[in-house]
Amino acid sequence: MSLPETFVLLDVETTGANPVHDRVTEIAMLRVERGVVVERFESLVNPERPIPALIQRLIGITDAMVAAAPTFATLAPRVRALLDGAVLVAHNARFDYGFIHNEFARIGEAFDAPVLCTVKLSRALYPEHHRHGLDALIARHGFACDARHRAMGDAEVLWQFTQLVGAQFPPEALARACARAMKQPAAPPGLPVGVVEGVPDATGVYLFFGDGELPIYIGKSVSLRARVMEHFAAATRKGKEAELAREVRRLEWIETAGELGALLLESELVKARRPLRNRQLRASEGVFALRVTPRRRSAPVIARVPIAGTDPAEWEDLHGTFRTRKEADSLLRELAHLYQLCPRRLGFEPGGKGACLAHQIRRCAGVCAGKESPEAHDARLIGALEAVRLKDWPWPGAMVVTEHSEHLDRTDYHLFDRWCHLGSVDSAEALAALQADPPPCRFDLDVCRMLQRWLSTEGNLARVAPVVSG
């Protein structure tokens, strides 16, 4: 592909221009996969320091606006997840990248990502022009921007720019310009000559091997060749992506009939073979949901209920799906700020007499001080948690997704029920047998999330057929 198959358009607003000393005040991200925006994310960020008056006037973000906003530490898991497996695309990209990199460093986490700068891309594609700042691009190309100098407004301009160049330039010219903007290197020296050229431009799963027999990384793509080349573009840079590229000594791939099959196969292989460099899709035995015990007099009123491998039909009054306590606590802390919930009743603060600290600074409505009833507090908590309840299964029973590959001359059938994968087969006869005697539903968070994302992509619902019970 000319543009990266998966990229994230990112823009940050900050307290200043120095990524070492200044902080992020707003972030916006558009995750684009195969030319379609699949996820949007924007948030004000509490910089944990005052915003200079000049910056407040320039971008319109004030200290009051960010006072109750989450810190970057709270947003970090979401930011990392959106950037996973993607090229970071930004205008003056090293500015935005530098701030993200340093924000992760402040919380003790390493961060690295391939970067494509749209300033460099514009210079490569429009060498006749001298100005390539965002205002120049807006004026030159007639882009719409409802909120200049706000993160999502600027990110939307970049989305218009990538759409424009994708339509205006031949794929070969655009690929050359992206290569210049990213300074793509050759394949890793440890990989035998000719291997990359043999990778098909097809959907499937790829496996990177080092010197041992176990894979060091497993991934998937609708264009195996393009995705593998994106990996190897990092070979001469620093960071974990570069380390991975330089370690590769052997490459294998498995073609699938469609994207969903590749997603399922990737998840299965990662869990079975546990490659060291796969951060996502690892075994999810520790996945849990939250249950509120209303009217309970003693805190905490929230219990963590394990749900991995269970049947969602048996769940009662459960909210959210979480891998780690930190992930759940981040959500609860945010809800506490938004809805004046008591951190003591949520379990964040040790029990005691009198008002909690949050109530003393007017962030708790006062259940701890007798100013509201536990019933009122817990009703508000349950209402807030409704937003993260597992989505209802849209069908009355199981459903089948059909994928066909002309290249492979093969049709695959994937059977699901209540967000659980019951099995995949490659013939109508095998599908009938699977439907007649399906295995029990066993919840897997990765499968659930990938299926929800896949279903949200335009056109995919047409491949779904509900199973009609006899």
C-alpha positions as CSV (number, residue, x, y, z in Angstrom):
1,M,0.0,0.0,0.0
2,S,1.1,3.6,-0.6
3,L,0.2,5.0,2.8
4,P,0.8,2.7,5.8
5,E,-1.9,0.1,6.2
6,T,-2.5,1.2,9.8
7,F,-1.6,4.6,11.1
8,V,-2.7,7.0,13.8
9,L,-3.2,10.6,13.1
10,L,-2.1,12.3,16.3
11,D,-2.1,15.9,17.6
12,V,-1.3,17.3,21.0
13,E,-1.6,20.7,22.6
14,T,0.9,21.5,25.2
15,T,2.0,24.1,27.9
16,G,5.0,25.1,25.7
17,A,7.4,23.9,23.0
18,N,9.9,21.9,25.1
19,P,8.9,18.2,25.4
20,V,11.3,17.7,28.3
21,H,10.0,20.5,30.5
22,D,6.5,21.2,29.2
23,R,3.4,18.9,29.4
24,V,0.5,17.8,27.2
25,T,-2.8,19.6,27.8
26,E,-4.9,17.9,25.1
27,I,-4.6,14.8,22.8
28,A,-6.5,13.6,19.8
29,M,-6.0,10.4,17.9
30,L,-7.6,9.0,14.8
31,R,-6.7,5.3,14.1
32,V,-6.9,4.6,10.4
33,E,-6.9,1.0,9.1
34,R,-6.9,0.4,5.3
35,G,-8.2,4.0,4.6
36,V,-11.0,3.9,7.2
37,V,-11.1,5.7,10.6
38,V,-11.9,2.9,13.0
39,E,-11.3,4.7,16.3
40,R,-11.4,8.3,17.5
41,F,-10.1,9.5,20.8
42,E,-9.7,12.9,22.3
43,S,-9.3,14.2,25.8
44,L,-8.1,17.1,27.7
45,V,-5.1,16.2,29.9
46,N,-4.3,17.6,33.3
47,P,-0.7,18.8,32.9
48,E,-0.2,19.0,36.7
49,R,1.2,22.5,36.3
50,P,-0.2,25.9,35.3
51,I,-0.6,26.8,31.6
52,P,1.1,30.0,30.7
53,A,-1.3,32.9,29.9
54,L,0.0,33.2,26.4
55,I,-0.7,29.6,25.6
56,Q,-4.1,29.9,27.1
57,R,-4.9,32.7,24.8
58,L,-3.5,31.0,21.8
59,I,-5.2,27.6,22.0
60,G,-8.1,28.4,24.3
61,I,-7.3,25.7,26.9
62,T,-7.4,27.2,30.4
63,D,-6.3,25.9,33.8
64,A,-10.0,25.6,34.8
65,M,-10.7,23.4,31.8
66,V,-8.0,20.8,32.6
67,A,-8.3,20.9,36.4
68,A,-10.7,17.9,36.5
69,A,-9.2,16.2,33.4
70,P,-7.4,12.9,33.6
71,T,-3.6,12.9,33.8
72,F,-1.5,11.4,31.1
73,A,-0.8,8.5,33.4
74,T,-4.5,7.7,33.4
75,L,-4.7,7.9,29.6
76,A,-1.5,6.1,28.9
77,P,-3.0,2.6,28.4
78,R,-5.5,4.0,25.9
79,V,-2.8,5.9,24.0
80,R,-0.6,2.9,23.8
81,A,-3.4,0.6,22.7
82,L,-4.4,3.0,19.9
83,L,-0.8,3.2,18.7
84,D,-0.2,-0.5,18.9
85,G,0.9,-1.9,15.5
86,A,0.5,1.5,13.8
87,V,2.6,4.3,12.3
88,L,2.3,7.5,14.2
89,V,1.5,10.3,11.7
90,A,1.7,14.0,12.8
91,H,2.5,17.4,11.5
92,N,6.0,18.3,12.6
93,A,5.9,14.8,13.9
94,R,8.9,14.9,16.1
95,F,7.2,17.6,18.2
96,D,4.2,15.4,19.0
97,Y,6.3,12.3,19.2
98,G,8.7,14.0,21.7
99,F,5.9,14.9,24.0
100,I,4.3,11.5,23.9
101,H,7.7,9.9,24.5
102,N,8.5,12.1,27.4
103,E,5.1,11.7,29.0
104,F,5.6,7.9,29.0
105,A,9.1,8.3,30.4
106,R,7.7,10.3,33.3
107,I,5.5,7.4,34.4
108,G,8.5,5.0,34.0
109,E,7.4,3.4,30.7
110,A,9.4,3.1,27.5
111,F,7.7,4.2,24.2
112,D,8.7,3.9,20.6
113,A,6.8,4.0,17.3
114,P,7.5,4.4,13.6
115,V,6.8,8.0,12.6
116,L,5.6,9.6,9.4
117,C,5.8,13.4,9.3
118,T,3.1,15.1,7.1
119,V,5.3,18.2,6.8
120,K,8.0,16.1,5.1
121,L,5.3,14.3,3.1
122,S,3.9,17.6,1.9
123,R,7.4,18.8,0.9
124,A,8.0,15.6,-1.0
125,L,4.7,15.7,-2.9
126,Y,4.4,19.5,-3.4
127,P,8.0,20.7,-3.9
128,E,6.8,23.7,-5.9
129,H,5.4,25.2,-2.6
130,H,7.6,26.8,0.1
131,R,5.2,26.7,3.0
132,H,4.0,23.4,4.5
133,G,2.7,24.4,7.9
134,L,-0.9,23.4,8.8
135,D,-2.3,26.8,8.1
136,A,-0.6,26.7,4.7
137,L,-2.2,23.3,3.9
138,I,-5.6,24.5,5.0
139,A,-5.4,27.6,2.8
140,R,-3.9,25.7,-0.2
141,H,-6.2,22.8,-0.3
142,G,-9.3,24.3,1.1
143,F,-9.5,22.0,4.1
144,A,-12.2,22.6,6.7
145,C,-11.1,23.2,10.3
146,D,-13.7,24.0,12.9
147,A,-11.2,24.2,15.8
148,R,-7.7,25.3,14.8
149,H,-5.1,24.8,17.6
150,R,-7.3,22.2,19.2
151,A,-6.1,18.7,19.0
152,M,-9.0,17.0,17.2
153,G,-9.5,20.0,14.9
154,D,-5.9,19.7,13.8
155,A,-6.0,15.9,13.6
156,E,-9.1,16.2,11.3
157,V,-7.1,18.4,9.0
158,L,-4.4,15.7,8.7
159,W,-7.1,13.1,7.9
160,Q,-8.3,15.4,5.1
161,F,-4.7,15.7,3.9
162,T,-4.0,11.9,3.9
163,Q,-7.3,11.4,2.0
164,L,-6.4,14.1,-0.5
165,V,-2.9,12.7,-1.3
166,G,-4.2,9.2,-1.4
167,A,-6.6,10.2,-4.2
168,Q,-4.4,12.7,-6.0
169,F,-1.1,10.8,-6.4
170,P,-0.4,7.4,-8.0
171,P,0.4,4.7,-5.5
172,E,4.0,4.5,-6.6
173,A,4.6,8.2,-6.2
174,L,2.9,8.3,-2.8
175,A,4.9,5.3,-1.6
176,R,8.1,7.0,-2.6
177,A,7.1,10.1,-0.7
178,C,6.2,8.2,2.4
179,A,9.5,6.3,2.2
180,R,11.3,9.7,2.2
181,A,9.2,11.0,5.0
182,M,9.9,7.8,7.1
183,K,13.4,7.1,5.8
184,Q,12.6,3.4,5.4
185,P,15.6,1.1,5.6
186,A,16.3,-2.2,3.9
187,A,15.3,-5.5,5.4
188,P,17.3,-6.8,8.4
189,P,20.7,-8.2,7.5
190,G,20.0,-11.4,9.4
191,L,17.1,-12.3,7.1
192,P,17.9,-14.4,4.1
193,V,17.8,-12.6,0.7
194,G,14.6,-13.1,-1.2
195,V,12.4,-13.9,1.8
196,V,10.6,-10.6,1.9
197,E,9.9,-10.7,-1.8
198,G,8.1,-14.0,-1.3
199,V,5.6,-12.7,1.2
200,P,2.2,-12.5,-0.6
201,D,0.1,-9.3,-0.8
202,A,-2.7,-11.2,1.0
203,T,-4.5,-11.5,4.3
204,G,-3.0,-13.7,7.0
205,V,-0.7,-14.1,9.9
206,Y,3.1,-13.8,10.0
207,L,5.6,-15.2,12.4
208,F,9.1,-13.8,13.1
209,F,11.7,-16.2,14.4
210,G,15.1,-15.5,15.8
211,D,17.8,-18.2,16.3
212,G,15.4,-20.5,18.2
213,E,12.4,-22.6,17.3
214,L,9.8,-20.5,19.0
215,P,8.6,-17.3,17.3
216,I,9.6,-14.0,18.8
217,Y,6.7,-12.1,17.4
218,I,3.3,-13.0,15.7
219,G,1.2,-10.5,13.8
220,K,-1.6,-10.3,11.3
221,S,-2.5,-8.1,8.3
222,V,-4.8,-7.8,5.3
223,S,-1.6,-7.2,3.3
224,L,1.2,-9.4,4.7
225,R,3.9,-7.9,2.5
226,A,3.1,-4.3,3.4
227,R,2.9,-5.0,7.1
228,V,6.2,-7.0,7.2
229,M,7.9,-4.2,5.3
230,E,6.6,-1.7,7.9
231,H,8.3,-3.8,10.6
232,F,11.6,-3.9,8.8
233,A,11.5,-0.1,8.2
234,A,12.5,0.2,11.8
235,A,15.6,-1.9,11.5
236,T,18.1,1.0,11.7
237,R,16.3,3.0,14.4
238,K,16.4,2.7,18.1
239,G,13.8,1.1,20.4
240,K,11.9,-2.2,20.6
241,E,10.7,-2.2,17.0
242,A,14.2,-1.8,15.7
243,E,15.5,-4.6,18.1
244,L,12.7,-6.9,16.8
245,A,13.6,-6.2,13.2
246,R,17.3,-6.9,13.7
247,E,16.6,-10.1,15.6
248,V,14.6,-11.7,12.7
249,R,16.3,-14.7,11.2
250,R,13.4,-16.5,9.7
251,L,9.9,-15.6,8.5
252,E,6.8,-17.7,8.1
253,W,3.2,-16.8,7.1
254,I,-0.2,-18.4,7.0
255,E,-2.8,-17.0,4.6
256,T,-6.4,-16.9,5.7
257,A,-9.7,-16.4,3.8
258,G,-10.4,-13.1,5.4
259,E,-9.5,-10.5,8.0
260,L,-11.5,-12.0,10.8
261,G,-9.9,-15.4,10.3
262,A,-6.5,-13.7,10.6
263,L,-7.5,-12.0,13.8
264,L,-8.7,-15.2,15.3
265,L,-5.6,-17.2,14.2
266,E,-3.3,-14.5,15.5
267,S,-5.0,-14.6,18.9
268,E,-4.9,-18.4,19.0
269,L,-1.2,-18.6,18.0
270,V,-0.1,-15.9,20.5
271,K,-1.8,-17.6,23.4
272,A,-0.5,-21.1,22.4
273,R,3.1,-20.1,21.5
274,R,3.6,-17.0,23.8
275,P,6.1,-15.0,21.8
276,L,8.1,-12.7,24.0
277,R,7.5,-9.6,22.0
278,N,3.7,-9.7,21.7
279,R,2.3,-7.2,24.2
280,Q,-1.3,-7.8,23.3
281,L,-3.4,-11.0,23.0
282,R,-1.6,-12.8,25.7
283,A,-3.5,-15.3,27.9
284,S,-6.4,-13.6,29.6
285,E,-7.1,-15.8,32.6
286,G,-7.0,-12.7,34.9
287,V,-9.7,-10.8,33.1
288,F,-12.5,-9.6,35.5
289,A,-15.6,-7.5,35.7
290,L,-16.9,-5.3,38.4
291,R,-20.0,-6.0,40.6
292,V,-21.6,-3.4,42.9
293,T,-23.1,-4.6,46.2
294,P,-25.7,-1.8,46.8
295,R,-26.8,-0.7,50.3
296,R,-23.7,-2.3,51.8
297,R,-22.8,-0.3,54.9
298,S,-19.1,-1.1,55.0
299,A,-16.7,-0.3,52.2
300,P,-15.7,-1.2,49.6
301,V,-18.9,-1.9,47.7
302,I,-17.2,-3.1,44.5
303,A,-16.1,-6.7,43.9
304,R,-13.8,-7.9,41.1
305,V,-15.4,-11.0,39.5
306,P,-13.3,-13.3,37.3
307,I,-14.9,-13.8,33.9
308,A,-12.3,-15.5,31.7
309,G,-13.6,-18.8,30.3
310,T,-17.1,-18.2,31.7
311,D,-20.4,-18.0,29.8
312,P,-21.7,-14.4,29.5
313,A,-25.3,-15.7,29.8
314,E,-24.5,-16.5,33.4
315,W,-23.3,-13.0,34.3
316,E,-25.4,-11.0,36.6
317,D,-25.0,-7.3,37.3
318,L,-21.4,-7.2,36.0
319,H,-19.8,-4.1,34.5
320,G,-16.8,-3.7,32.3
321,T,-14.1,-6.1,31.2
322,F,-10.6,-5.5,32.6
323,R,-7.2,-7.1,32.4
324,T,-5.6,-5.4,35.3
325,R,-6.5,-3.8,38.6
326,K,-4.8,-0.6,37.4
327,E,-7.1,-0.5,34.3
328,A,-10.2,-0.8,36.5
329,D,-9.0,1.6,39.1
330,S,-8.3,4.2,36.4
331,L,-11.9,4.0,35.3
332,L,-13.3,4.2,38.8
333,R,-11.1,7.1,39.7
334,E,-12.3,9.0,36.6
335,L,-15.9,8.2,37.4
336,A,-15.4,9.3,41.0
337,H,-14.3,12.7,39.8
338,L,-17.1,13.0,37.3
339,Y,-19.9,11.8,39.6
340,Q,-18.7,12.9,43.0
341,L,-18.3,9.3,44.2
342,C,-16.6,8.5,47.5
343,P,-13.1,7.0,47.1
344,R,-13.4,5.4,50.5
345,R,-16.6,3.6,49.4
346,L,-14.9,2.6,46.2
347,G,-12.0,1.1,48.1
348,F,-9.3,3.7,47.1
349,E,-9.0,5.2,50.6
350,P,-8.7,3.3,53.9
351,G,-11.8,3.2,56.1
352,G,-12.1,5.6,59.0
353,K,-14.4,8.0,60.7
354,G,-15.5,11.3,59.3
355,A,-15.4,12.7,55.8
356,C,-13.0,11.4,53.2
357,L,-10.3,13.6,51.7
358,A,-12.3,14.0,48.5
359,H,-15.3,15.3,50.4
360,Q,-13.1,17.9,52.1
361,I,-12.1,19.3,48.7
362,R,-15.7,19.0,47.4
363,R,-15.1,16.0,45.0
364,C,-17.3,13.6,47.0
365,A,-21.0,14.2,47.6
366,G,-20.6,13.1,51.2
367,V,-21.8,9.6,51.8
368,C,-18.8,9.2,54.1
369,A,-20.0,12.2,56.1
370,G,-23.7,11.2,56.3
371,K,-24.7,13.9,53.7
372,E,-26.2,11.4,51.4
373,S,-27.4,7.8,51.8
374,P,-25.4,4.8,50.6
375,E,-28.4,3.9,48.4
376,A,-28.2,7.2,46.6
377,H,-24.4,7.0,46.2
378,D,-24.6,3.4,44.9
379,A,-27.4,4.2,42.5
380,R,-25.2,6.9,41.0
381,L,-22.3,4.5,40.8
382,I,-24.3,1.8,39.1
383,G,-25.6,4.4,36.6
384,A,-22.1,5.6,35.8
385,L,-20.9,2.0,35.3
386,E,-23.7,1.3,32.8
387,A,-21.6,2.9,30.2
388,V,-19.1,0.1,30.4
389,R,-21.5,-2.8,30.6
390,L,-20.7,-5.5,28.0
391,K,-22.8,-4.8,24.8
392,D,-25.8,-6.9,24.3
393,W,-25.4,-9.7,21.9
394,P,-27.3,-8.5,18.8
395,W,-28.8,-11.9,17.8
396,P,-31.2,-14.3,19.5
397,G,-28.7,-17.1,19.2
398,A,-25.4,-18.0,17.5
399,M,-24.3,-16.5,14.2
400,V,-21.9,-17.4,11.5
401,V,-19.4,-15.2,9.6
402,T,-18.5,-16.4,6.1
403,E,-15.2,-15.3,4.5
404,H,-14.1,-16.3,1.0
405,S,-10.7,-16.0,-0.6
406,E,-10.5,-16.2,-4.4
407,H,-6.7,-16.4,-4.1
408,L,-6.9,-19.5,-1.9
409,D,-10.2,-20.7,-3.4
410,R,-11.4,-21.4,0.1
411,T,-14.4,-20.4,2.2
412,D,-14.1,-20.2,6.0
413,Y,-17.0,-20.2,8.5
414,H,-16.6,-18.7,12.0
415,L,-19.3,-19.6,14.6
416,F,-19.9,-17.1,17.5
417,D,-22.4,-16.8,20.3
418,R,-22.5,-14.2,23.1
419,W,-19.2,-12.7,22.0
420,C,-17.5,-16.1,22.3
421,H,-15.8,-17.9,19.4
422,L,-17.2,-21.4,19.2
423,G,-15.0,-22.6,16.3
424,S,-13.9,-22.1,12.6
425,V,-14.3,-24.6,9.8
426,D,-13.7,-24.6,6.0
427,S,-16.7,-26.5,4.7
428,A,-20.5,-26.4,4.9
429,E,-20.6,-29.9,6.2
430,A,-18.2,-29.2,9.0
431,L,-20.2,-26.1,9.8
432,A,-23.4,-28.1,10.1
433,A,-21.7,-30.5,12.5
434,L,-20.3,-27.7,14.6
435,Q,-23.8,-26.1,14.8
436,A,-25.4,-29.4,15.8
437,D,-23.0,-29.9,18.7
438,P,-21.3,-26.6,19.6
439,P,-18.9,-26.2,22.5
440,P,-19.9,-24.2,25.5
441,C,-19.4,-20.4,25.4
442,R,-16.1,-19.5,27.1
443,F,-15.5,-15.7,27.2
444,D,-12.2,-14.4,25.8
445,L,-11.7,-10.7,26.1
446,D,-9.4,-10.5,23.0
447,V,-12.0,-12.3,20.9
448,C,-14.8,-10.2,22.2
449,R,-13.0,-6.9,21.4
450,M,-11.8,-8.0,18.0
451,L,-15.3,-9.1,17.0
452,Q,-16.8,-5.9,18.2
453,R,-14.3,-3.9,16.2
454,W,-14.7,-6.1,13.1
455,L,-18.5,-5.8,13.2
456,S,-18.3,-2.0,13.5
457,T,-16.5,-1.8,10.1
458,E,-18.7,-0.9,7.2
459,G,-19.8,-3.8,5.1
460,N,-18.9,-6.6,7.6
461,L,-22.4,-7.1,8.9
462,A,-23.4,-8.4,5.5
463,R,-21.2,-11.4,6.1
464,V,-23.2,-12.4,9.2
465,A,-25.9,-15.0,9.2
466,P,-27.9,-15.8,12.3
467,V,-28.2,-19.5,13.2
468,V,-31.9,-20.5,13.0
469,S,-32.7,-23.0,15.7
470,G,-34.6,-26.1,14.5
